[in-house]
Each structure stands twice: as structure tokens, then as C-alpha cells.
Amino acid sequence: MRLIKLSEVLNITGLSRATVYRFMSKDEFPKSVSLGANSVAWVEGEVEDWILAKVAARDEQ
């Protein structure tokens, strides 16, 4: 399991920081993991699964 920082999340999803946090607030994006007082990261596999789900939803339409 690998944790990735926000900059990598933005890079692989193409989303903006605001969009990531907006999706998280609506439970539409994987939650971050607290690494300390001022640091968070995401589980890379969860972000990849989210991307795959978006592609699958597109293909079902």
C-alpha cells in the first residue's frame, strides 16, 4: 500500500484541489489519511479505484 500526497492526486486525476475537497465533502472521493498535525495523504489504490469507477460509469452510458 502506498500513500500519495495531494500534488500527486491532482496530477493523476486532473482535478483541482478545490474539486478534490468538494468531492470528499460529498463522499464522492476517497478520504485522506492524516499523517500528522499538518499533513495528509491518500491511499493510491483507492484513488486508482475511483478513477476506474468513473471510466466504468462512462462506459455503461
DOSELUM-49392 format. One record per atom (N, C-alpha, C): residue number from 1; x, y, z; atom name. Coordinates in Angstrom, 2 decimals, padded with zeros to 5 digits. Atoms other than C-alpha are relative to their C-alpha. Example, Ala and Ser with C-alpha at 12.3 -4.5 7.8 and 13.67 -1.06 7.14 Angstrom:
% residues 2
<site><num>1</num><east>000.89</east><north>-001.19</north><up>000.00</up><atomo>N</atomo></site>
<site><num>1</num><east>012.30</east><north>-004.50</north><up>007.80</up><atomo>CA</atomo></site>
<site><num>1</num><east>000.90</east><north>001.20</north><up>000.00</up><atomo>C</atomo></site>
<site><num>2</num><east>-000.82</east><north>-001.19</north><up>-000.06</up><atomo>N</atomo></site>
<site><num>2</num><east>013.67</east><north>-001.06</north><up>007.14</up><atomo>CA</atomo></site>
<site><num>2</num><east>-000.77</east><north>001.09</north><up>000.73</up><atomo>C</atomo></site>
% end
This chain:
% residues 61
<site><num>1</num><east>000.85</east><north>-001.17</north><up>000.00</up><atomo>N</atomo></site>
<site><num>1</num><east>000.00</east><north>000.00</north><up>000.00</up><atomo>CA</atomo></site>
<site><num>1</num><east>000.90</east><north>001.24</north><up>000.00</up><atomo>C</atomo></site>
<site><num>2</num><east>-000.79</east><north>-001.23</north><up>000.14</up><atomo>N</atomo></site>
<site><num>2</num><east>001.34</east><north>003.39</north><up>-000.98</up><atomo>CA</atomo></site>
<site><num>2</num><east>-000.89</east><north>001.21</north><up>000.26</up><atomo>C</atomo></site>
<site><num>3</num><east>000.71</east><north>-001.25</north><up>-000.24</up><atomo>N</atomo></site>
<site><num>3</num><east>000.26</east><north>006.81</north><up>000.28</up><atomo>CA</atomo></site>
<site><num>3</num><east>000.57</east><north>001.07</north><up>-000.92</up><atomo>C</atomo></site>
<site><num>4</num><east>-000.43</east><north>-001.06</north><up>000.90</up><atomo>N</atomo></site>
<site><num>4</num><east>000.35</east><north>009.75</north><up>-002.09</up><atomo>CA</atomo></site>
<site><num>4</num><east>-000.50</east><north>001.35</north><up>000.51</up><atomo>C</atomo></site>
<site><num>5</num><east>000.33</east><north>-001.35</north><up>-000.44</up><atomo>N</atomo></site>
<site><num>5</num><east>000.31</east><north>013.47</north><up>-001.38</up><atomo>CA</atomo></site>
<site><num>5</num><east>-000.96</east><north>000.66</north><up>-001.00</up><atomo>C</atomo></site>
<site><num>6</num><east>000.99</east><north>-000.71</north><up>000.81</up><atomo>N</atomo></site>
<site><num>6</num><east>-002.17</east><north>015.97</north><up>-002.78</up><atomo>CA</atomo></site>
<site><num>6</num><east>000.52</east><north>000.32</north><up>-001.40</up><atomo>C</atomo></site>
<site><num>7</num><east>-000.52</east><north>-000.36</north><up>001.33</up><atomo>N</atomo></site>
<site><num>7</num><east>000.11</east><north>017.07</north><up>-005.63</up><atomo>CA</atomo></site>
<site><num>7</num><east>-000.07</east><north>-001.18</north><up>-000.96</up><atomo>C</atomo></site>
<site><num>8</num><east>000.09</east><north>001.17</north><up>000.87</up><atomo>N</atomo></site>
<site><num>8</num><east>000.21</east><north>013.51</north><up>-006.97</up><atomo>CA</atomo></site>
<site><num>8</num><east>-001.46</east><north>-000.35</north><up>-000.29</up><atomo>C</atomo></site>
<site><num>9</num><east>001.43</east><north>000.23</north><up>000.23</up><atomo>N</atomo></site>
<site><num>9</num><east>-003.56</east><north>013.10</north><up>-006.51</up><atomo>CA</atomo></site>
<site><num>9</num><east>-000.49</east><north>000.92</north><up>-001.12</up><atomo>C</atomo></site>
<site><num>10</num><east>000.41</east><north>-000.96</north><up>001.02</up><atomo>N</atomo></site>
<site><num>10</num><east>-004.07</east><north>016.25</north><up>-008.57</up><atomo>CA</atomo></site>
<site><num>10</num><east>000.56</east><north>-000.38</north><up>-001.37</up><atomo>C</atomo></site>
<site><num>11</num><east>-000.65</east><north>000.38</north><up>001.25</up><atomo>N</atomo></site>
<site><num>11</num><east>-001.63</east><north>015.02</north><up>-011.21</up><atomo>CA</atomo></site>
<site><num>11</num><east>-000.69</east><north>-001.19</north><up>-000.65</up><atomo>C</atomo></site>
<site><num>12</num><east>000.57</east><north>001.20</north><up>000.62</up><atomo>N</atomo></site>
<site><num>12</num><east>-003.20</east><north>011.60</north><up>-011.71</up><atomo>CA</atomo></site>
<site><num>12</num><east>-001.49</east><north>000.12</north><up>-000.29</up><atomo>C</atomo></site>
<site><num>13</num><east>001.44</east><north>-000.15</north><up>000.26</up><atomo>N</atomo></site>
<site><num>13</num><east>-006.84</east><north>012.74</north><up>-011.54</up><atomo>CA</atomo></site>
<site><num>13</num><east>-000.31</east><north>001.13</north><up>-000.97</up><atomo>C</atomo></site>
<site><num>14</num><east>000.28</east><north>-001.18</north><up>000.81</up><atomo>N</atomo></site>
<site><num>14</num><east>-006.56</east><north>016.05</north><up>-013.37</up><atomo>CA</atomo></site>
<site><num>14</num><east>-000.96</east><north>000.97</north><up>000.66</up><atomo>C</atomo></site>
<site><num>15</num><east>000.92</east><north>-000.86</north><up>-000.74</up><atomo>N</atomo></site>
<site><num>15</num><east>-008.75</east><north>017.63</north><up>-010.70</up><atomo>CA</atomo></site>
<site><num>15</num><east>000.77</east><north>001.14</north><up>000.67</up><atomo>C</atomo></site>
<site><num>16</num><east>-000.60</east><north>-001.07</north><up>-000.80</up><atomo>N</atomo></site>
<site><num>16</num><east>-008.11</east><north>020.87</north><up>-008.84</up><atomo>CA</atomo></site>
<site><num>16</num><east>-000.12</east><north>-000.36</north><up>001.47</up><atomo>C</atomo></site>
<site><num>17</num><east>000.04</east><north>000.21</north><up>-001.45</up><atomo>N</atomo></site>
<site><num>17</num><east>-007.50</east><north>020.99</north><up>-005.10</up><atomo>CA</atomo></site>
<site><num>17</num><east>-001.42</east><north>000.21</north><up>000.52</up><atomo>C</atomo></site>
<site><num>18</num><east>001.35</east><north>-000.30</north><up>-000.47</up><atomo>N</atomo></site>
<site><num>18</num><east>-010.91</east><north>022.57</north><up>-004.54</up><atomo>CA</atomo></site>
<site><num>18</num><east>-000.98</east><north>-001.10</north><up>-000.37</up><atomo>C</atomo></site>
<site><num>19</num><east>000.90</east><north>001.06</north><up>000.45</up><atomo>N</atomo></site>
<site><num>19</num><east>-012.65</east><north>019.87</north><up>-006.56</up><atomo>CA</atomo></site>
<site><num>19</num><east>000.19</east><north>-001.27</north><up>000.82</up><atomo>C</atomo></site>
<site><num>20</num><east>-000.27</east><north>001.18</north><up>-000.83</up><atomo>N</atomo></site>
<site><num>20</num><east>-010.94</east><north>017.07</north><up>-004.63</up><atomo>CA</atomo></site>
<site><num>20</num><east>-000.69</east><north>000.15</north><up>001.35</up><atomo>C</atomo></site>
<site><num>21</num><east>000.60</east><north>-000.20</north><up>-001.32</up><atomo>N</atomo></site>
<site><num>21</num><east>-012.04</east><north>018.55</north><up>-001.31</up><atomo>CA</atomo></site>
<site><num>21</num><east>-001.52</east><north>000.11</north><up>-000.06</up><atomo>C</atomo></site>
<site><num>22</num><east>001.46</east><north>-000.07</north><up>000.16</up><atomo>N</atomo></site>
<site><num>22</num><east>-015.56</east><north>019.29</north><up>-002.62</up><atomo>CA</atomo></site>
<site><num>22</num><east>-000.56</east><north>-001.41</north><up>-000.16</up><atomo>C</atomo></site>
<site><num>23</num><east>000.44</east><north>001.39</north><up>000.15</up><atomo>N</atomo></site>
<site><num>23</num><east>-015.94</east><north>015.66</north><up>-003.77</up><atomo>CA</atomo></site>
<site><num>23</num><east>000.11</east><north>-000.75</north><up>001.31</up><atomo>C</atomo></site>
<site><num>24</num><east>-000.15</east><north>000.68</north><up>-001.30</up><atomo>N</atomo></site>
<site><num>24</num><east>-014.60</east><north>014.46</north><up>-000.40</up><atomo>CA</atomo></site>
<site><num>24</num><east>-001.13</east><north>000.39</north><up>000.95</up><atomo>C</atomo></site>
<site><num>25</num><east>001.06</east><north>-000.46</north><up>-000.92</up><atomo>N</atomo></site>
<site><num>25</num><east>-017.17</east><north>016.58</north><up>001.47</up><atomo>CA</atomo></site>
<site><num>25</num><east>-001.35</east><north>-000.62</north><up>-000.34</up><atomo>C</atomo></site>
<site><num>26</num><east>001.24</east><north>000.66</north><up>000.44</up><atomo>N</atomo></site>
<site><num>26</num><east>-019.92</east><north>014.88</north><up>-000.58</up><atomo>CA</atomo></site>
<site><num>26</num><east>000.14</east><north>-001.52</north><up>-000.03</up><atomo>C</atomo></site>
<site><num>27</num><east>-000.29</east><north>001.45</north><up>000.00</up><atomo>N</atomo></site>
<site><num>27</num><east>-018.40</east><north>011.39</north><up>-000.03</up><atomo>CA</atomo></site>
<site><num>27</num><east>000.06</east><north>-000.56</north><up>-001.41</up><atomo>C</atomo></site>
<site><num>28</num><east>-000.13</east><north>000.42</north><up>001.38</up><atomo>N</atomo></site>
<site><num>28</num><east>-017.67</east><north>011.18</north><up>-003.76</up><atomo>CA</atomo></site>
<site><num>28</num><east>001.45</east><north>-000.21</north><up>-000.41</up><atomo>C</atomo></site>
<site><num>29</num><east>-001.43</east><north>000.19</north><up>000.25</up><atomo>N</atomo></site>
<site><num>29</num><east>-013.88</east><north>010.81</north><up>-003.45</up><atomo>CA</atomo></site>
<site><num>29</num><east>000.60</east><north>-000.63</north><up>001.24</up><atomo>C</atomo></site>
<site><num>30</num><east>-000.61</east><north>000.63</north><up>-001.17</up><atomo>N</atomo></site>
<site><num>30</num><east>-011.64</east><north>008.72</north><up>-001.20</up><atomo>CA</atomo></site>
<site><num>30</num><east>000.45</east><north>001.01</north><up>001.05</up><atomo>C</atomo></site>
<site><num>31</num><east>-000.41</east><north>-000.86</north><up>-001.11</up><atomo>N</atomo></site>
<site><num>31</num><east>-010.96</east><north>010.24</north><up>002.21</up><atomo>CA</atomo></site>
<site><num>31</num><east>001.51</east><north>-000.02</north><up>000.15</up><atomo>C</atomo></site>
<site><num>32</num><east>-001.43</east><north>-000.08</north><up>-000.25</up><atomo>N</atomo></site>
<site><num>32</num><east>-007.49</east><north>011.39</north><up>003.10</up><atomo>CA</atomo></site>
<site><num>32</num><east>000.34</east><north>-000.67</north><up>001.33</up><atomo>C</atomo></site>
<site><num>33</num><east>-000.52</east><north>000.62</north><up>-001.21</up><atomo>N</atomo></site>
<site><num>33</num><east>-005.36</east><north>009.79</north><up>005.81</up><atomo>CA</atomo></site>
<site><num>33</num><east>000.89</east><north>001.04</north><up>000.69</up><atomo>C</atomo></site>
<site><num>34</num><east>-000.82</east><north>-000.95</north><up>-000.74</up><atomo>N</atomo></site>
<site><num>34</num><east>-003.89</east><north>012.05</north><up>008.50</up><atomo>CA</atomo></site>
<site><num>34</num><east>001.37</east><north>-000.61</north><up>000.29</up><atomo>C</atomo></site>
<site><num>35</num><east>-001.36</east><north>000.45</north><up>-000.27</up><atomo>N</atomo></site>
<site><num>35</num><east>-000.11</east><north>011.73</north><up>008.73</up><atomo>CA</atomo></site>
<site><num>35</num><east>000.63</east><north>000.76</north><up>001.16</up><atomo>C</atomo></site>
<site><num>36</num><east>-000.51</east><north>-000.83</north><up>-001.09</up><atomo>N</atomo></site>
<site><num>36</num><east>000.34</east><north>014.32</north><up>011.45</up><atomo>CA</atomo></site>
<site><num>36</num><east>-000.82</east><north>001.27</north><up>000.09</up><atomo>C</atomo></site>
<site><num>37</num><east>000.73</east><north>-001.23</north><up>-000.26</up><atomo>N</atomo></site>
<site><num>37</num><east>-000.71</east><north>017.77</north><up>012.53</up><atomo>CA</atomo></site>
<site><num>37</num><east>-000.36</east><north>000.76</north><up>-001.28</up><atomo>C</atomo></site>
<site><num>38</num><east>000.23</east><north>-000.80</north><up>001.21</up><atomo>N</atomo></site>
<site><num>38</num><east>-000.38</east><north>019.38</north><up>009.09</up><atomo>CA</atomo></site>
<site><num>38</num><east>000.23</east><north>-000.77</north><up>-001.29</up><atomo>C</atomo></site>
<site><num>39</num><east>-000.32</east><north>000.79</north><up>001.18</up><atomo>N</atomo></site>
<site><num>39</num><east>-000.03</east><north>016.52</north><up>006.65</up><atomo>CA</atomo></site>
<site><num>39</num><east>-001.03</east><north>-001.10</north><up>-000.21</up><atomo>C</atomo></site>
<site><num>40</num><east>000.93</east><north>001.06</north><up>000.37</up><atomo>N</atomo></site>
<site><num>40</num><east>-002.46</east><north>014.25</north><up>004.82</up><atomo>CA</atomo></site>
<site><num>40</num><east>000.48</east><north>-000.64</north><up>-001.29</up><atomo>C</atomo></site>
<site><num>41</num><east>-000.30</east><north>000.71</north><up>001.24</up><atomo>N</atomo></site>
<site><num>41</num><east>-002.18</east><north>011.70</north><up>002.04</up><atomo>CA</atomo></site>
<site><num>41</num><east>-001.20</east><north>-000.88</north><up>-000.33</up><atomo>C</atomo></site>
<site><num>42</num><east>001.06</east><north>000.89</north><up>000.44</up><atomo>N</atomo></site>
<site><num>42</num><east>-004.42</east><north>009.35</north><up>000.09</up><atomo>CA</atomo></site>
<site><num>42</num><east>000.60</east><north>-001.36</north><up>-000.31</up><atomo>C</atomo></site>
<site><num>43</num><east>-000.43</east><north>001.34</north><up>000.37</up><atomo>N</atomo></site>
<site><num>43</num><east>-004.21</east><north>005.61</north><up>-000.44</up><atomo>CA</atomo></site>
<site><num>43</num><east>-000.06</east><north>-000.07</north><up>-001.53</up><atomo>C</atomo></site>
<site><num>44</num><east>-000.10</east><north>-000.02</north><up>001.46</up><atomo>N</atomo></site>
<site><num>44</num><east>-003.04</east><north>005.30</north><up>-004.04</up><atomo>CA</atomo></site>
<site><num>44</num><east>-001.02</east><north>-000.94</north><up>-000.65</up><atomo>C</atomo></site>
<site><num>45</num><east>000.94</east><north>000.96</north><up>000.56</up><atomo>N</atomo></site>
<site><num>45</num><east>-005.16</east><north>002.20</north><up>-004.70</up><atomo>CA</atomo></site>
<site><num>45</num><east>-001.44</east><north>000.49</north><up>000.03</up><atomo>C</atomo></site>
<site><num>46</num><east>001.36</east><north>-000.54</north><up>-000.09</up><atomo>N</atomo></site>
<site><num>46</num><east>-008.33</east><north>003.97</north><up>-003.54</up><atomo>CA</atomo></site>
<site><num>46</num><east>-000.24</east><north>001.06</north><up>-001.07</up><atomo>C</atomo></site>
<site><num>47</num><east>000.12</east><north>-001.03</north><up>001.03</up><atomo>N</atomo></site>
<site><num>47</num><east>-007.68</east><north>006.89</north><up>-005.88</up><atomo>CA</atomo></site>
<site><num>47</num><east>-000.09</east><north>-000.67</north><up>-001.38</up><atomo>C</atomo></site>
<site><num>48</num><east>000.05</east><north>000.73</north><up>001.27</up><atomo>N</atomo></site>
<site><num>48</num><east>-006.99</east><north>004.48</north><up>-008.75</up><atomo>CA</atomo></site>
<site><num>48</num><east>-001.35</east><north>-000.68</north><up>-000.19</up><atomo>C</atomo></site>
<site><num>49</num><east>001.32</east><north>000.63</north><up>000.09</up><atomo>N</atomo></site>
<site><num>49</num><east>-010.22</east><north>002.58</north><up>-007.97</up><atomo>CA</atomo></site>
<site><num>49</num><east>-001.07</east><north>001.03</north><up>-000.34</up><atomo>C</atomo></site>
<site><num>50</num><east>000.95</east><north>-001.07</north><up>000.29</up><atomo>N</atomo></site>
<site><num>50</num><east>-012.13</east><north>005.89</north><up>-008.03</up><atomo>CA</atomo></site>
<site><num>50</num><east>000.05</east><north>000.35</north><up>-001.49</up><atomo>C</atomo></site>
<site><num>51</num><east>-000.16</east><north>-000.30</north><up>001.42</up><atomo>N</atomo></site>
<site><num>51</num><east>-010.71</east><north>006.63</north><up>-011.49</up><atomo>CA</atomo></site>
<site><num>51</num><east>-000.63</east><north>-001.11</north><up>-000.85</up><atomo>C</atomo></site>
<site><num>52</num><east>000.56</east><north>001.14</north><up>000.74</up><atomo>N</atomo></site>
<site><num>52</num><east>-011.62</east><north>003.14</north><up>-012.73</up><atomo>CA</atomo></site>
<site><num>52</num><east>-001.53</east><north>000.00</north><up>000.06</up><atomo>C</atomo></site>
<site><num>53</num><east>001.46</east><north>-000.06</north><up>-000.13</up><atomo>N</atomo></site>
<site><num>53</num><east>-015.17</east><north>003.56</north><up>-011.39</up><atomo>CA</atomo></site>
<site><num>53</num><east>-000.58</east><north>001.08</north><up>-000.91</up><atomo>C</atomo></site>
<site><num>54</num><east>000.46</east><north>-001.07</north><up>000.90</up><atomo>N</atomo></site>
<site><num>54</num><east>-015.51</east><north>006.84</north><up>-013.32</up><atomo>CA</atomo></site>
<site><num>54</num><east>000.01</east><north>-000.47</north><up>-001.45</up><atomo>C</atomo></site>
<site><num>55</num><east>-000.10</east><north>000.51</north><up>001.37</up><atomo>N</atomo></site>
<site><num>55</num><east>-014.36</east><north>005.12</north><up>-016.52</up><atomo>CA</atomo></site>
<site><num>55</num><east>-001.10</east><north>-001.04</north><up>-000.23</up><atomo>C</atomo></site>
<site><num>56</num><east>001.04</east><north>001.02</north><up>000.14</up><atomo>N</atomo></site>
<site><num>56</num><east>-016.74</east><north>002.19</north><up>-015.92</up><atomo>CA</atomo></site>
<site><num>56</num><east>-001.38</east><north>000.66</north><up>-000.13</up><atomo>C</atomo></site>
<site><num>57</num><east>001.29</east><north>-000.70</north><up>000.08</up><atomo>N</atomo></site>
<site><num>57</num><east>-019.66</east><north>004.59</north><up>-015.34</up><atomo>CA</atomo></site>
<site><num>57</num><east>-000.18</east><north>000.64</north><up>-001.38</up><atomo>C</atomo></site>
<site><num>58</num><east>000.06</east><north>-000.59</north><up>001.33</up><atomo>N</atomo></site>
<site><num>58</num><east>-018.82</east><north>006.36</north><up>-018.58</up><atomo>CA</atomo></site>
<site><num>58</num><east>-000.33</east><north>-001.06</north><up>-001.05</up><atomo>C</atomo></site>
<site><num>59</num><east>000.20</east><north>001.05</north><up>000.98</up><atomo>N</atomo></site>
<site><num>59</num><east>-018.71</east><north>003.08</north><up>-020.47</up><atomo>CA</atomo></site>
<site><num>59</num><east>-001.39</east><north>-000.63</north><up>000.07</up><atomo>C</atomo></site>
<site><num>60</num><east>001.34</east><north>000.55</north><up>-000.15</up><atomo>N</atomo></site>
<site><num>60</num><east>-022.11</east><north>002.00</north><up>-019.11</up><atomo>CA</atomo></site>
<site><num>60</num><east>-001.05</east><north>000.88</north><up>-000.66</up><atomo>C</atomo></site>
<site><num>61</num><east>000.98</east><north>-000.92</north><up>000.58</up><atomo>N</atomo></site>
<site><num>61</num><east>-023.83</east><north>005.04</north><up>-020.59</up><atomo>CA</atomo></site>
<site><num>61</num><east>-000.14</east><north>-000.16</north><up>-001.47</up><atomo>C</atomo></site>
% end
